[in-house]
Amino acid sequence: MSLPARSRPGRLPEFTAAAVTIAITSTGVTTVSPWRDELATRLAAGRDLTDLWALVRTVDLVHLPYYLLAHTVLSVNDSITALRAVSVLAMAVTASVLVAIGRRLGSVPVGLTAGLLLAVAPLTSRYGQEARPYALAALVATVAAWRLVIATSTSRDLPEPTDAPPDQRRQTPAPAWAWYAAAVVATGAVNVLALLVLAGHVVFVLAARRPHLRAWFTATGTATAILVPFLLATSRQSGQVGWLTRPDPDDLGNVLSAPFGGLLLPAMFLVAAAAVGHRPAVILGVAWGLLPPVLLWLVSQAHPMFDGRYTVAALPGTALAIAALASPEPLFTSGLPARLPSGLPARLTTRLRGGITALLVIVPVATLAVHGWPAQCGYRDPASGHAEDVRGLTRTITSEARPGDAVLFVPYHLRIVLLPGPYATSADPDATHTAADVALGRGPAESATLTGVDVPASELTARLAGQE
């Protein structure tokens, strides 16, 4: 929908979506106990670059780009909260880019609704409050979708926004596809499995009035060629997901229902959007939101890699698909004005149109915000918000241990909760661990691992002799 020149909202919708996302996602960001993966970020990124490089040669190479960013953040503020702030900002910018996607598709209301739906989604708070790269993956995947919409609209296969800057209206296809390829490279660098969003992209390209398949294949082929060395190197560490098992249908259902704290109500909005919503937004949103988790689930039947956090990059697509309902154009083009009393002033008709648009924005956002409230509260629970109460554990150990006591971690990687160094969980910053890690042989930095290496079993037996 093109707005009249005097009512064009400028960039206020983008700023609104970002501000609401920050307000919601940052609420309680310091409350929830970190879990072990967040401590892994803190311990890996806190090393100097030489030790970090030695670490990723054996584990977590897939997270190297994120660790480098986290390393920079920790050089300014040495805390888990500072790392979480990166995720908060990433989700806020993601919401803003969703608005830009709607604007480029020709409907600012759809874009604003998508950004606000992302803001109120419980899953946004869950991963927007985590010191891991998944919020950043959502951001770069959304930027890639935005650049795709721009690239496919340069030849007017999609409506040209009337308020688009002149440089965008004159943009030639080649630079547009080059920017898209760069965004795909960034997506793969931040999270390899986020590249599954490309399945949604090809569906959108095929649905264009004049498909850009050749340009799309050229751009994605170039991006993939750039990523090949990184993809091959990370594949050698595939044992990191060796703990995952083959998912069942319930696992897929749980992932699909996670974005808004349930599946039934969002599904109803999706059906309504598909019936009368903004067609390009429906196509892109549904393909982007559903195909990555479904494809990952199917692949995981043979090679288990299925976990909800690996599909966070699809979350903005779900928001966009539901937001497609926020376009009044189908109502007006279906003959609604003809059913209105004749002789209505033009100003009243304009106000009616604006009122319908406002309702189409407010109703899904408010409904899903209320629907997701229990999940929002659950994700902010100090002990169970991130599934592990590391603060409670460390508080117990540091308060109950007596001089000479020992602690044994089984399996060994659980010792990450008590590794020495700047303690970022704020459980008890002044506490001194008096319980010795009785099985530790070589420390993390010395062994180029995240959690160190245990002593041989024979030596451990001798160490345990006489210990309480």
C-alpha positions as CSV (number, residue, x, y, z in Angstrom):
1,M,0.0,0.0,0.0
2,S,1.4,3.4,-1.0
3,L,0.7,6.1,1.5
4,P,-0.2,9.7,0.5
5,A,2.8,11.9,0.4
6,R,1.8,14.0,3.4
7,S,1.2,10.9,5.5
8,R,4.3,9.0,4.7
9,P,5.8,7.9,8.1
10,G,9.4,8.5,7.2
11,R,11.6,6.1,9.2
12,L,9.5,6.3,12.4
13,P,8.1,2.8,12.0
14,E,11.7,1.3,11.8
15,F,12.6,3.2,15.0
16,T,9.4,2.3,16.7
17,A,9.9,-1.4,16.1
18,A,13.5,-1.2,17.3
19,A,12.6,0.7,20.4
20,V,9.8,-1.6,21.4
21,T,12.1,-4.6,20.9
22,I,14.8,-3.1,23.1
23,A,12.3,-2.2,25.8
24,I,10.9,-5.8,25.9
25,T,14.0,-7.8,25.3
26,S,16.2,-5.9,27.8
27,T,13.7,-6.3,30.6
28,G,15.2,-8.9,33.0
29,V,18.3,-9.3,30.9
30,T,20.5,-9.4,34.1
31,T,18.0,-11.6,36.0
32,V,18.3,-14.9,34.3
33,S,21.2,-17.2,35.3
34,P,23.6,-17.9,32.4
35,W,23.9,-21.4,31.2
36,R,27.0,-23.3,30.2
37,D,27.0,-22.2,26.6
38,E,27.1,-18.5,27.7
39,L,30.0,-19.3,30.0
40,A,31.7,-20.9,27.0
41,T,31.3,-17.6,25.1
42,R,32.7,-15.7,28.1
43,L,35.7,-18.1,28.5
44,A,36.5,-18.4,24.8
45,A,36.1,-14.8,23.9
46,G,38.0,-13.7,27.0
47,R,41.2,-15.3,25.8
48,D,43.8,-13.4,23.9
49,L,43.7,-13.9,20.1
50,T,46.5,-16.4,20.0
51,D,44.8,-18.7,22.6
52,L,41.4,-18.2,20.9
53,W,42.9,-19.3,17.6
54,A,44.4,-22.4,19.2
55,L,41.0,-23.2,20.7
56,V,39.0,-23.0,17.5
57,R,41.4,-25.3,15.8
58,T,40.0,-28.1,18.0
59,V,36.5,-26.9,18.9
60,D,33.9,-24.1,18.1
61,L,35.4,-22.9,14.8
62,V,31.8,-22.4,13.7
63,H,31.5,-19.6,16.3
64,L,34.8,-17.9,15.5
65,P,33.3,-14.8,13.9
66,Y,31.0,-14.3,16.9
67,Y,33.8,-15.0,19.3
68,L,35.8,-12.2,17.7
69,L,33.0,-9.8,18.1
70,A,32.5,-10.9,21.7
71,H,36.3,-10.5,22.3
72,T,36.0,-6.9,21.3
73,V,33.0,-6.4,23.6
74,L,34.8,-8.0,26.6
75,S,37.8,-5.7,26.1
76,V,35.4,-2.8,26.9
77,N,33.1,-4.5,29.5
78,D,34.1,-7.9,31.0
79,S,30.6,-9.3,31.8
80,I,27.9,-11.6,30.6
81,T,25.5,-8.7,30.6
82,A,27.6,-6.8,28.0
83,L,27.6,-9.9,25.7
84,R,23.8,-10.2,26.1
85,A,23.5,-6.5,25.2
86,V,24.9,-7.5,21.7
87,S,22.0,-9.9,21.3
88,V,19.4,-7.4,22.5
89,L,20.7,-4.8,19.9
90,A,20.8,-7.5,17.2
91,M,17.1,-8.3,17.7
92,A,16.2,-4.6,17.8
93,V,17.9,-4.1,14.4
94,T,16.3,-7.2,13.1
95,A,12.8,-5.7,13.9
96,S,13.8,-2.5,12.1
97,V,14.9,-4.4,9.0
98,L,11.6,-6.3,9.0
99,V,9.9,-2.9,8.7
100,A,12.2,-2.1,5.8
101,I,11.2,-5.3,4.1
102,G,7.5,-4.5,4.5
103,R,8.2,-1.0,3.1
104,R,10.1,-2.4,0.1
105,L,7.2,-4.9,-0.5
106,G,4.9,-1.9,-0.7
107,S,3.2,-2.0,2.7
108,V,4.6,-0.1,5.7
109,P,1.8,-1.5,7.9
110,V,2.9,-5.0,7.1
111,G,6.5,-4.2,7.9
112,L,5.6,-2.4,11.2
113,T,3.4,-5.3,12.3
114,A,6.2,-7.8,11.5
115,G,8.7,-5.7,13.6
116,L,6.3,-5.5,16.5
117,L,5.4,-9.2,16.3
118,L,9.1,-10.0,16.5
119,A,9.3,-7.7,19.5
120,V,6.6,-9.4,21.5
121,A,7.6,-13.0,20.5
122,P,8.8,-14.9,23.6
123,L,11.5,-16.5,21.5
124,T,12.9,-13.1,20.7
125,S,13.4,-12.5,24.5
126,R,14.9,-16.0,25.0
127,Y,17.7,-15.6,22.4
128,G,17.9,-11.8,22.6
129,Q,19.0,-12.3,26.2
130,E,21.6,-14.9,25.5
131,A,25.4,-14.4,25.1
132,R,25.4,-16.6,22.0
133,P,25.3,-15.9,18.2
134,Y,21.7,-16.9,17.5
135,A,20.2,-13.3,17.7
136,L,23.0,-12.2,15.4
137,A,22.1,-15.0,13.0
138,A,18.5,-13.8,12.9
139,L,19.8,-10.3,12.1
140,V,22.0,-11.3,9.1
141,A,19.3,-13.6,7.8
142,T,16.8,-10.8,7.9
143,V,19.3,-8.5,6.1
144,A,19.7,-11.1,3.4
145,A,15.9,-11.3,3.0
146,W,15.8,-7.5,2.7
147,R,18.5,-7.5,0.1
148,L,16.7,-10.2,-1.8
149,V,13.5,-8.2,-1.9
150,I,15.5,-5.2,-3.2
151,A,17.2,-7.3,-5.8
152,T,14.0,-8.8,-7.1
153,S,12.2,-5.4,-7.2
154,T,14.7,-3.5,-9.2
155,S,13.1,-4.7,-12.4
156,R,9.7,-3.8,-10.9
157,D,8.6,-7.4,-10.2
158,L,7.4,-6.0,-6.9
159,P,5.8,-2.6,-6.3
160,E,8.3,0.2,-6.1
161,P,7.8,2.1,-2.8
162,T,6.8,5.7,-3.5
163,D,9.0,7.0,-0.7
164,A,12.1,5.0,-1.7
165,P,15.2,7.2,-1.9
166,P,16.2,8.1,-5.5
167,D,19.4,6.1,-5.3
168,Q,17.4,3.0,-4.6
169,R,15.0,3.6,-7.4
170,R,17.8,4.0,-9.9
171,Q,19.7,1.0,-8.6
172,T,20.7,-1.5,-11.2
173,P,20.2,-5.3,-10.6
174,A,23.9,-6.2,-10.6
175,P,24.9,-4.2,-7.4
176,A,21.6,-5.3,-5.8
177,W,22.5,-9.0,-6.2
178,A,26.1,-8.4,-5.1
179,W,24.8,-6.9,-1.8
180,Y,22.5,-9.9,-1.5
181,A,25.4,-12.3,-2.0
182,A,27.4,-10.4,0.7
183,A,24.5,-10.8,3.1
184,V,24.4,-14.6,2.4
185,V,28.1,-14.8,3.2
186,A,27.5,-13.0,6.5
187,T,24.7,-15.4,7.3
188,G,26.8,-18.5,6.8
189,A,29.7,-17.0,8.7
190,V,27.6,-16.3,11.8
191,N,25.7,-19.5,11.7
192,V,26.2,-22.3,9.1
193,L,22.7,-23.8,9.6
194,A,21.1,-20.3,9.1
195,L,21.8,-20.9,5.4
196,L,18.7,-23.0,5.4
197,V,16.8,-19.7,4.9
198,L,18.0,-19.9,1.3
199,A,15.2,-22.5,0.7
200,G,12.7,-19.8,1.5
201,H,14.5,-17.3,-0.8
202,V,14.2,-19.6,-3.8
203,V,10.5,-20.0,-3.2
204,F,10.1,-16.2,-3.2
205,V,12.2,-15.8,-6.3
206,L,10.1,-18.5,-8.2
207,A,6.9,-16.6,-7.1
208,A,8.0,-13.3,-8.7
209,R,6.2,-12.3,-11.9
210,R,9.5,-12.6,-13.8
211,P,11.6,-15.1,-11.9
212,H,15.2,-14.0,-11.3
213,L,16.5,-17.6,-11.0
214,R,19.7,-17.0,-13.0
215,A,20.7,-14.0,-11.0
216,W,19.7,-15.8,-7.7
217,F,21.8,-18.9,-8.5
218,T,24.7,-16.7,-9.5
219,A,24.6,-14.7,-6.3
220,T,24.1,-17.7,-4.0
221,G,26.7,-19.7,-6.0
222,T,29.2,-16.9,-5.5
223,A,28.4,-16.7,-1.8
224,T,28.7,-20.4,-1.4
225,A,32.1,-20.5,-3.1
226,I,33.4,-17.9,-0.7
227,L,32.1,-19.9,2.2
228,V,33.4,-23.3,1.1
229,P,36.7,-23.2,3.0
230,F,34.9,-22.2,6.2
231,L,32.2,-24.8,5.7
232,L,34.7,-27.6,5.1
233,A,36.8,-26.6,8.1
234,T,33.8,-26.5,10.4
235,S,32.5,-29.8,9.1
236,R,35.6,-31.5,10.6
237,Q,34.3,-30.5,14.0
238,S,30.8,-32.0,13.4
239,G,31.3,-34.2,16.5
240,Q,30.3,-31.1,18.5
241,V,26.6,-32.0,17.7
242,G,27.2,-35.7,18.3
243,W,25.1,-35.6,21.4
244,L,21.9,-34.8,19.4
245,T,19.6,-37.7,18.6
246,R,17.1,-38.3,15.8
247,P,14.1,-35.9,16.4
248,D,10.5,-37.1,16.4
249,P,7.4,-35.2,15.2
250,D,6.9,-33.8,18.7
251,D,10.3,-32.1,18.5
252,L,9.3,-30.4,15.3
253,G,6.0,-29.3,16.8
254,N,7.7,-27.8,19.8
255,V,10.1,-25.8,17.6
256,L,7.2,-24.5,15.4
257,S,5.2,-23.5,18.4
258,A,8.1,-21.9,20.3
259,P,8.1,-18.4,18.6
260,F,4.8,-17.2,20.2
261,G,4.4,-19.7,23.1
262,G,2.0,-22.0,21.3
263,L,0.9,-23.1,17.8
264,L,-2.8,-22.8,17.5
265,L,-3.3,-19.0,17.7
266,P,-0.4,-18.1,15.4
267,A,-1.6,-20.8,13.0
268,M,-5.0,-19.2,12.8
269,F,-3.4,-15.8,12.0
270,L,-1.3,-17.5,9.3
271,V,-4.3,-19.0,7.7
272,A,-6.1,-15.7,7.7
273,A,-3.0,-14.0,6.2
274,A,-2.7,-16.6,3.5
275,A,-6.4,-16.0,2.6
276,V,-6.5,-12.2,2.5
277,G,-3.1,-10.9,3.3
278,H,-0.3,-9.2,1.4
279,R,0.7,-11.9,-1.1
280,P,4.5,-11.2,-1.4
281,A,4.8,-11.0,2.4
282,V,2.9,-14.3,2.8
283,I,5.1,-16.1,0.3
284,L,8.4,-14.9,1.7
285,G,7.3,-15.1,5.4
286,V,5.8,-18.6,5.2
287,A,8.7,-20.0,3.2
288,W,11.3,-18.3,5.4
289,G,9.6,-19.2,8.7
290,L,8.7,-22.9,8.0
291,L,11.2,-24.3,5.5
292,P,14.4,-24.0,7.6
293,P,13.0,-26.0,10.7
294,V,11.3,-28.5,8.5
295,L,14.3,-29.1,6.3
296,L,16.6,-29.4,9.4
297,W,14.2,-31.9,10.9
298,L,14.2,-34.0,7.7
299,V,18.0,-33.9,7.4
300,S,18.3,-34.9,11.1
301,Q,16.5,-38.1,10.4
302,A,19.8,-39.3,8.9
303,H,22.3,-36.9,10.5
304,P,20.9,-35.6,13.8
305,M,21.5,-31.8,14.0
306,F,18.0,-30.7,15.1
307,D,17.8,-28.1,17.9
308,G,15.5,-25.2,18.3
309,R,18.3,-22.6,18.7
310,Y,19.6,-23.6,15.2
311,T,16.4,-22.3,13.7
312,V,16.2,-18.9,15.3
313,A,17.1,-17.3,12.0
314,A,13.6,-18.4,10.7
315,L,11.8,-16.5,13.5
316,P,11.6,-13.1,11.6
317,G,10.0,-15.0,8.7
318,T,7.2,-16.3,10.9
319,A,6.6,-12.7,12.1
320,L,6.5,-11.4,8.5
321,A,4.0,-14.2,7.5
322,I,1.5,-13.3,10.2
323,A,2.1,-9.6,9.6
324,A,0.9,-10.1,6.0
325,L,-2.6,-9.9,7.5
326,A,-2.0,-6.2,8.3
327,S,-2.7,-5.0,4.7
328,P,-6.2,-3.6,4.0
329,E,-5.6,-3.7,0.3
330,P,-7.5,-7.0,-0.2
331,L,-10.5,-5.6,1.6
332,F,-10.6,-2.5,-0.5
333,T,-9.9,-4.2,-3.8
334,S,-12.6,-6.8,-3.1
335,G,-15.3,-4.1,-3.3
336,L,-15.6,-2.9,0.3
337,P,-15.9,0.8,-0.8
338,A,-18.9,-0.1,-2.9
339,R,-20.7,-1.4,0.1
340,L,-20.2,1.8,2.0
341,P,-22.9,4.4,2.0
342,S,-22.6,6.6,-1.1
343,G,-21.8,10.3,-0.5
344,L,-19.3,9.7,2.3
345,P,-16.7,12.5,2.4
346,A,-13.3,11.6,1.1
347,R,-11.8,12.5,4.4
348,L,-14.1,10.0,6.2
349,T,-13.2,7.3,3.8
350,T,-9.5,8.0,4.4
351,R,-10.0,7.8,8.1
352,L,-12.0,4.6,7.8
353,R,-9.1,3.1,5.8
354,G,-6.6,4.3,8.4
355,G,-8.8,2.8,11.2
356,I,-8.9,-0.6,9.5
357,T,-5.2,-0.5,9.0
358,A,-4.6,0.3,12.6
359,L,-6.8,-2.6,13.7
360,L,-5.0,-5.0,11.4
361,V,-1.7,-3.9,13.1
362,I,-2.9,-3.8,16.7
363,V,-5.1,-7.0,16.9
364,P,-2.4,-9.6,16.0
365,V,0.3,-7.9,17.9
366,A,-1.8,-7.4,21.1
367,T,-3.3,-10.9,20.8
368,L,0.0,-12.7,20.4
369,A,1.6,-10.5,23.1
370,V,-1.0,-11.7,25.6
371,H,-0.8,-15.2,24.3
372,G,2.9,-15.3,24.8
373,W,3.0,-13.7,28.3
374,P,3.4,-17.0,30.2
375,A,6.4,-17.9,28.0
376,Q,7.9,-14.4,28.5
377,C,7.7,-14.9,32.3
378,G,9.2,-18.4,32.0
379,Y,12.2,-17.2,30.0
380,R,12.9,-14.6,32.7
381,D,12.8,-17.0,35.6
382,P,16.2,-16.5,37.4
383,A,16.8,-20.3,37.8
384,S,15.1,-21.9,34.8
385,G,14.9,-19.2,32.2
386,H,17.9,-20.6,30.3
387,A,17.2,-24.2,31.6
388,E,20.2,-24.2,33.9
389,D,20.7,-22.6,37.3
390,V,24.4,-22.0,37.2
391,R,24.3,-19.2,39.7
392,G,22.5,-21.4,42.2
393,L,25.0,-24.2,41.7
394,T,28.0,-21.9,42.1
395,R,26.4,-20.2,45.1
396,T,26.0,-23.6,46.8
397,I,29.5,-24.8,46.1
398,T,31.2,-21.5,47.1
399,S,29.2,-21.1,50.3
400,E,29.3,-24.8,51.5
401,A,32.8,-25.8,50.6
402,R,35.3,-25.9,53.4
403,P,39.1,-25.7,53.2
404,G,40.5,-29.0,51.9
405,D,37.2,-30.1,50.2
406,A,37.4,-31.4,46.6
407,V,34.8,-31.4,43.8
408,L,34.6,-34.0,40.9
409,F,32.8,-33.1,37.7
410,V,31.2,-35.9,35.8
411,P,31.3,-35.5,32.8
412,Y,34.4,-33.3,32.9
413,H,33.0,-30.4,30.8
414,L,30.7,-29.5,33.6
415,R,33.6,-27.8,35.3
416,I,33.0,-24.8,33.1
417,V,30.8,-23.5,36.0
418,L,33.8,-23.1,38.3
419,L,36.7,-22.4,36.0
420,P,39.0,-19.7,37.3
421,G,39.1,-16.2,35.8
422,P,36.9,-13.2,35.9
423,Y,33.6,-14.5,37.2
424,A,30.8,-13.2,35.0
425,T,27.7,-14.9,36.5
426,S,27.5,-12.5,39.4
427,A,26.5,-15.4,41.7
428,D,28.9,-14.2,44.4
429,P,31.7,-12.1,42.9
430,D,33.6,-12.0,46.1
431,A,33.5,-15.8,46.8
432,T,36.6,-17.9,46.8
433,H,36.4,-21.4,45.6
434,T,37.9,-23.6,48.3
435,A,36.9,-26.9,46.7
436,A,39.7,-28.2,44.5
437,D,38.9,-29.6,41.1
438,V,40.4,-32.9,41.9
439,A,40.4,-34.4,38.4
440,L,41.8,-31.4,36.5
441,G,45.1,-32.3,34.7
442,R,45.7,-29.4,32.2
443,G,43.9,-26.1,32.3
444,P,41.8,-24.8,29.4
445,A,44.3,-22.4,27.9
446,E,47.2,-24.9,28.3
447,S,45.2,-27.7,26.6
448,A,43.6,-25.4,24.0
449,T,40.2,-26.6,25.1
450,L,37.2,-24.9,26.7
451,T,37.2,-26.9,29.9
452,G,40.6,-28.5,30.4
453,V,41.7,-32.1,30.4
454,D,41.3,-34.7,33.2
455,V,44.2,-36.6,34.7
456,P,44.4,-40.3,33.8
457,A,42.1,-42.6,35.7
458,S,45.0,-44.1,37.7
459,E,46.1,-40.7,38.9
460,L,42.6,-39.7,39.7
461,T,42.2,-42.8,42.0
462,A,45.3,-41.6,44.0
463,R,43.9,-38.1,44.2
464,L,40.6,-39.2,45.5
465,A,42.1,-41.3,48.2
466,G,41.2,-39.7,51.6
467,Q,38.9,-37.0,50.1
468,E,35.6,-36.3,51.6
